Amino acid sequence: MEIIVILFLLVFCSVLIYLVKNSLNKIEFYEKFINDRRQRYERLLNTIREIDSKELFEKDDDVGAVFTQIKEEIESFENILD
């Protein structure tokens, strides 16, 4: 009887270890993915700001409205990831 209980506990602990390890691997993967996305959005926003460093697009009526919407959308992603 004691051997059965010990075997059951051993199997149970093994399953728990596997589940925890698997969960940690997934968390690390998604954390890396999120950090990668954050860096890409930041580079994109910086690139857009560099392109329009003289604010030629942003000040234009038609193009400026679209440019501002694009910039705000990218900034909203930046806020979500923070």
Distance bins in CASP14 RR format, pairs under 12 A and 6 or more apart:
PFRMAT RR
TARGET T0000
AUTHOR 0000-0000-0000
RMODE 2
METHOD distances of the structure
MODEL  1
1 7 0 0 0 0 0 1 0 0 0 0 0
1 8 0 0 0 0 0 1 0 0 0 0 0
2 8 0 0 0 0 0 1 0 0 0 0 0
2 9 0 0 0 0 0 1 0 0 0 0 0
3 9 0 0 0 0 0 1 0 0 0 0 0
3 10 0 0 0 0 0 1 0 0 0 0 0
4 10 0 0 0 0 0 1 0 0 0 0 0
4 11 0 0 0 0 0 1 0 0 0 0 0
5 11 0 0 0 0 0 1 0 0 0 0 0
5 12 0 0 0 0 0 1 0 0 0 0 0
6 12 0 0 0 0 0 1 0 0 0 0 0
6 13 0 0 0 0 0 1 0 0 0 0 0
7 13 0 0 0 0 0 1 0 0 0 0 0
7 14 0 0 0 0 0 1 0 0 0 0 0
8 14 0 0 0 0 0 1 0 0 0 0 0
8 15 0 0 0 0 0 1 0 0 0 0 0
9 15 0 0 0 0 0 1 0 0 0 0 0
9 16 0 0 0 0 0 1 0 0 0 0 0
10 16 0 0 0 0 0 1 0 0 0 0 0
10 17 0 0 0 0 0 1 0 0 0 0 0
11 17 0 0 0 0 0 1 0 0 0 0 0
11 18 0 0 0 0 0 1 0 0 0 0 0
12 18 0 0 0 0 0 1 0 0 0 0 0
12 19 0 0 0 0 0 1 0 0 0 0 0
13 19 0 0 0 0 0 1 0 0 0 0 0
13 20 0 0 0 0 0 1 0 0 0 0 0
14 20 0 0 0 0 0 1 0 0 0 0 0
14 21 0 0 0 0 0 1 0 0 0 0 0
15 21 0 0 0 0 0 1 0 0 0 0 0
15 22 0 0 0 0 0 1 0 0 0 0 0
16 22 0 0 0 0 0 1 0 0 0 0 0
16 23 0 0 0 0 0 1 0 0 0 0 0
17 23 0 0 0 0 0 1 0 0 0 0 0
17 24 0 0 0 0 0 1 0 0 0 0 0
18 24 0 0 0 0 0 1 0 0 0 0 0
18 25 0 0 0 0 0 1 0 0 0 0 0
19 25 0 0 0 0 0 1 0 0 0 0 0
19 26 0 0 0 0 0 1 0 0 0 0 0
20 26 0 0 0 0 0 1 0 0 0 0 0
20 27 0 0 0 0 0 1 0 0 0 0 0
21 27 0 0 0 0 0 1 0 0 0 0 0
21 28 0 0 0 0 0 1 0 0 0 0 0
22 28 0 0 0 0 0 1 0 0 0 0 0
22 29 0 0 0 0 0 1 0 0 0 0 0
23 29 0 0 0 0 0 1 0 0 0 0 0
23 30 0 0 0 0 0 1 0 0 0 0 0
24 30 0 0 0 0 0 1 0 0 0 0 0
24 31 0 0 0 0 0 1 0 0 0 0 0
25 31 0 0 0 0 0 1 0 0 0 0 0
25 32 0 0 0 0 0 1 0 0 0 0 0
26 32 0 0 0 0 0 1 0 0 0 0 0
26 33 0 0 0 0 0 1 0 0 0 0 0
27 33 0 0 0 0 0 1 0 0 0 0 0
27 34 0 0 0 0 0 1 0 0 0 0 0
28 34 0 0 0 0 0 1 0 0 0 0 0
28 35 0 0 0 0 0 1 0 0 0 0 0
29 35 0 0 0 0 0 1 0 0 0 0 0
29 36 0 0 0 0 0 1 0 0 0 0 0
30 36 0 0 0 0 0 1 0 0 0 0 0
30 37 0 0 0 0 0 1 0 0 0 0 0
31 37 0 0 0 0 0 1 0 0 0 0 0
31 38 0 0 0 0 0 1 0 0 0 0 0
31 81 0 0 0 0 0 1 0 0 0 0 0
32 38 0 0 0 0 0 1 0 0 0 0 0
32 39 0 0 0 0 0 1 0 0 0 0 0
33 39 0 0 0 0 0 1 0 0 0 0 0
33 40 0 0 0 0 0 1 0 0 0 0 0
33 81 0 0 0 0 0 1 0 0 0 0 0
34 40 0 0 0 0 0 1 0 0 0 0 0
34 41 0 0 0 0 0 1 0 0 0 0 0
34 77 0 0 0 0 0 1 0 0 0 0 0
34 80 0 0 0 0 1 0 0 0 0 0 0
34 81 1 0 0 1 0 0 0 0 0 0 0
34 82 0 0 0 0 0 1 0 0 0 0 0
35 41 0 0 0 0 0 1 0 0 0 0 0
35 42 0 0 0 0 0 1 0 0 0 0 0
35 81 0 0 0 0 1 0 0 0 0 0 0
35 82 0 0 0 0 0 1 0 0 0 0 0
36 42 0 0 0 0 0 1 0 0 0 0 0
36 43 0 0 0 0 0 1 0 0 0 0 0
36 81 0 0 0 0 0 1 0 0 0 0 0
37 43 0 0 0 0 0 1 0 0 0 0 0
37 44 0 0 0 0 0 1 0 0 0 0 0
37 74 0 0 0 0 0 1 0 0 0 0 0
37 77 1 0 0 1 0 0 0 0 0 0 0
37 78 0 0 0 0 0 1 0 0 0 0 0
37 80 0 0 0 0 1 0 0 0 0 0 0
37 81 1 0 0 1 0 0 0 0 0 0 0
38 44 0 0 0 0 0 1 0 0 0 0 0
38 45 0 0 0 0 0 1 0 0 0 0 0
38 74 0 0 0 0 0 1 0 0 0 0 0
38 77 0 0 0 0 1 0 0 0 0 0 0
38 78 1 0 0 1 0 0 0 0 0 0 0
38 79 0 0 0 0 0 1 0 0 0 0 0
38 80 0 0 0 0 1 0 0 0 0 0 0
38 81 1 0 1 0 0 0 0 0 0 0 0
38 82 0 0 0 0 1 0 0 0 0 0 0
39 45 0 0 0 0 0 1 0 0 0 0 0
39 46 0 0 0 0 0 1 0 0 0 0 0
39 77 0 0 0 0 0 1 0 0 0 0 0
39 78 0 0 0 0 0 1 0 0 0 0 0
39 81 0 0 0 0 1 0 0 0 0 0 0
40 46 0 0 0 0 0 1 0 0 0 0 0
40 47 0 0 0 0 0 1 0 0 0 0 0
40 74 0 0 0 0 0 1 0 0 0 0 0
40 77 0 0 0 0 1 0 0 0 0 0 0
40 78 0 0 0 0 0 1 0 0 0 0 0
40 81 0 0 0 0 0 1 0 0 0 0 0
41 47 0 0 0 0 0 1 0 0 0 0 0
41 48 0 0 0 0 0 1 0 0 0 0 0
41 70 0 0 0 0 0 1 0 0 0 0 0
41 71 0 0 0 0 0 1 0 0 0 0 0
41 73 0 0 0 0 1 0 0 0 0 0 0
41 74 1 0 1 0 0 0 0 0 0 0 0
41 75 0 0 0 0 1 0 0 0 0 0 0
41 76 0 0 0 0 1 0 0 0 0 0 0
41 77 1 0 1 0 0 0 0 0 0 0 0
41 78 1 0 1 0 0 0 0 0 0 0 0
41 79 0 0 0 0 0 1 0 0 0 0 0
41 80 0 0 0 0 1 0 0 0 0 0 0
41 81 1 0 0 1 0 0 0 0 0 0 0
41 82 0 0 0 0 0 1 0 0 0 0 0
42 48 0 0 0 0 0 1 0 0 0 0 0
42 49 0 0 0 0 0 1 0 0 0 0 0
42 74 0 0 0 0 1 0 0 0 0 0 0
42 75 0 0 0 0 0 1 0 0 0 0 0
42 77 0 0 0 0 1 0 0 0 0 0 0
42 78 1 0 0 1 0 0 0 0 0 0 0
42 79 0 0 0 0 0 1 0 0 0 0 0
42 81 0 0 0 0 1 0 0 0 0 0 0
42 82 0 0 0 0 0 1 0 0 0 0 0
43 49 0 0 0 0 0 1 0 0 0 0 0
43 50 0 0 0 0 0 1 0 0 0 0 0
43 74 0 0 0 0 0 1 0 0 0 0 0
43 78 0 0 0 0 0 1 0 0 0 0 0
44 50 0 0 0 0 0 1 0 0 0 0 0
44 51 0 0 0 0 0 1 0 0 0 0 0
44 70 0 0 0 0 1 0 0 0 0 0 0
44 71 0 0 0 0 1 0 0 0 0 0 0
44 73 0 0 0 0 0 1 0 0 0 0 0
44 74 1 0 1 0 0 0 0 0 0 0 0
44 75 0 0 0 0 0 1 0 0 0 0 0
44 77 0 0 0 0 1 0 0 0 0 0 0
44 78 0 0 0 0 1 0 0 0 0 0 0
45 51 0 0 0 0 0 1 0 0 0 0 0
45 52 0 0 0 0 0 1 0 0 0 0 0
45 70 0 0 0 0 1 0 0 0 0 0 0
45 71 1 0 0 1 0 0 0 0 0 0 0
45 72 0 0 0 0 0 1 0 0 0 0 0
45 73 0 0 0 0 0 1 0 0 0 0 0
45 74 1 0 1 0 0 0 0 0 0 0 0
45 75 1 0 0 1 0 0 0 0 0 0 0
45 76 0 0 0 0 0 1 0 0 0 0 0
45 77 0 0 0 0 1 0 0 0 0 0 0
45 78 1 0 0 1 0 0 0 0 0 0 0
45 79 0 0 0 0 0 1 0 0 0 0 0
45 81 0 0 0 0 0 1 0 0 0 0 0
46 52 0 0 0 0 0 1 0 0 0 0 0
46 53 0 0 0 0 0 1 0 0 0 0 0
46 71 0 0 0 0 0 1 0 0 0 0 0
46 74 0 0 0 0 0 1 0 0 0 0 0
46 75 0 0 0 0 0 1 0 0 0 0 0
46 78 0 0 0 0 0 1 0 0 0 0 0
47 53 0 0 0 0 0 1 0 0 0 0 0
47 70 0 0 0 0 0 1 0 0 0 0 0
47 71 0 0 0 0 0 1 0 0 0 0 0
47 74 0 0 0 0 0 1 0 0 0 0 0
48 55 0 0 0 0 0 1 0 0 0 0 0
48 57 0 0 0 0 1 0 0 0 0 0 0
48 58 0 0 0 0 1 0 0 0 0 0 0
48 64 0 0 0 0 0 1 0 0 0 0 0
48 66 0 0 0 0 0 1 0 0 0 0 0
48 67 1 0 0 1 0 0 0 0 0 0 0
48 68 0 0 0 0 0 1 0 0 0 0 0
48 69 0 0 0 0 0 1 0 0 0 0 0
48 70 1 0 0 1 0 0 0 0 0 0 0
48 71 1 0 0 1 0 0 0 0 0 0 0
48 72 0 0 0 0 0 1 0 0 0 0 0
48 73 0 0 0 0 0 1 0 0 0 0 0
48 74 1 0 0 1 0 0 0 0 0 0 0
48 75 0 0 0 0 0 1 0 0 0 0 0
48 78 0 0 0 0 0 1 0 0 0 0 0
49 55 0 0 0 0 1 0 0 0 0 0 0
49 57 0 0 0 0 0 1 0 0 0 0 0
49 58 0 0 0 0 1 0 0 0 0 0 0
49 67 0 0 0 0 0 1 0 0 0 0 0
49 70 0 0 0 0 0 1 0 0 0 0 0
49 71 0 0 0 0 1 0 0 0 0 0 0
49 74 0 0 0 0 1 0 0 0 0 0 0
49 75 0 0 0 0 0 1 0 0 0 0 0
50 57 0 0 0 0 0 1 0 0 0 0 0
51 57 1 0 0 1 0 0 0 0 0 0 0
51 58 0 0 0 0 0 1 0 0 0 0 0
51 63 0 0 0 0 0 1 0 0 0 0 0
51 67 0 0 0 0 1 0 0 0 0 0 0
51 70 0 0 0 0 0 1 0 0 0 0 0
51 71 0 0 0 0 0 1 0 0 0 0 0
52 58 1 0 1 0 0 0 0 0 0 0 0
52 59 0 0 0 0 1 0 0 0 0 0 0
52 60 0 0 0 0 1 0 0 0 0 0 0
52 63 0 0 0 0 1 0 0 0 0 0 0
52 64 0 0 0 0 1 0 0 0 0 0 0
52 66 0 0 0 0 0 1 0 0 0 0 0
52 67 1 0 0 1 0 0 0 0 0 0 0
52 68 0 0 0 0 0 1 0 0 0 0 0
52 70 0 0 0 0 0 1 0 0 0 0 0
52 71 0 0 0 0 1 0 0 0 0 0 0
54 60 0 0 0 0 0 1 0 0 0 0 0
55 63 0 0 0 0 0 1 0 0 0 0 0
55 64 0 0 0 0 1 0 0 0 0 0 0
55 67 0 0 0 0 1 0 0 0 0 0 0
55 68 0 0 0 0 0 1 0 0 0 0 0
55 71 0 0 0 0 0 1 0 0 0 0 0
56 63 0 0 0 0 1 0 0 0 0 0 0
56 64 0 0 0 0 1 0 0 0 0 0 0
56 67 0 0 0 0 1 0 0 0 0 0 0
57 63 1 0 1 0 0 0 0 0 0 0 0
57 64 1 0 1 0 0 0 0 0 0 0 0
57 65 0 0 0 0 0 1 0 0 0 0 0
57 66 0 0 0 0 1 0 0 0 0 0 0
57 67 1 0 1 0 0 0 0 0 0 0 0
57 68 0 0 0 0 1 0 0 0 0 0 0
57 69 0 0 0 0 0 1 0 0 0 0 0
57 70 0 0 0 0 1 0 0 0 0 0 0
57 71 0 0 0 0 1 0 0 0 0 0 0
58 64 1 0 1 0 0 0 0 0 0 0 0
58 65 0 0 0 0 1 0 0 0 0 0 0
58 66 0 0 0 0 0 1 0 0 0 0 0
58 67 1 0 1 0 0 0 0 0 0 0 0
58 68 1 0 0 1 0 0 0 0 0 0 0
58 69 0 0 0 0 0 1 0 0 0 0 0
58 70 0 0 0 0 0 1 0 0 0 0 0
58 71 1 0 0 1 0 0 0 0 0 0 0
58 72 0 0 0 0 0 1 0 0 0 0 0
59 65 0 0 0 0 0 1 0 0 0 0 0
59 67 0 0 0 0 1 0 0 0 0 0 0
59 68 0 0 0 0 0 1 0 0 0 0 0
60 66 0 0 0 0 1 0 0 0 0 0 0
60 67 1 0 0 1 0 0 0 0 0 0 0
60 68 0 0 0 0 0 1 0 0 0 0 0
61 67 0 0 0 0 0 1 0 0 0 0 0
61 68 0 0 0 0 0 1 0 0 0 0 0
62 68 0 0 0 0 0 1 0 0 0 0 0
62 69 0 0 0 0 0 1 0 0 0 0 0
63 69 0 0 0 0 0 1 0 0 0 0 0
63 70 0 0 0 0 0 1 0 0 0 0 0
64 70 0 0 0 0 1 0 0 0 0 0 0
64 71 0 0 0 0 1 0 0 0 0 0 0
64 72 0 0 0 0 0 1 0 0 0 0 0
65 71 0 0 0 0 0 1 0 0 0 0 0
65 72 0 0 0 0 0 1 0 0 0 0 0
66 72 0 0 0 0 0 1 0 0 0 0 0
66 73 0 0 0 0 0 1 0 0 0 0 0
67 73 0 0 0 0 0 1 0 0 0 0 0
67 74 0 0 0 0 0 1 0 0 0 0 0
68 74 0 0 0 0 0 1 0 0 0 0 0
68 75 0 0 0 0 0 1 0 0 0 0 0
69 75 0 0 0 0 0 1 0 0 0 0 0
69 76 0 0 0 0 0 1 0 0 0 0 0
70 76 0 0 0 0 0 1 0 0 0 0 0
70 77 0 0 0 0 0 1 0 0 0 0 0
71 77 0 0 0 0 0 1 0 0 0 0 0
71 78 0 0 0 0 0 1 0 0 0 0 0
72 78 0 0 0 0 0 1 0 0 0 0 0
72 79 0 0 0 0 0 1 0 0 0 0 0
73 79 0 0 0 0 0 1 0 0 0 0 0
73 80 0 0 0 0 0 1 0 0 0 0 0
74 80 0 0 0 0 0 1 0 0 0 0 0
74 81 0 0 0 0 0 1 0 0 0 0 0
75 81 0 0 0 0 0 1 0 0 0 0 0
75 82 0 0 0 0 0 1 0 0 0 0 0
76 82 0 0 0 0 0 1 0 0 0 0 0
END
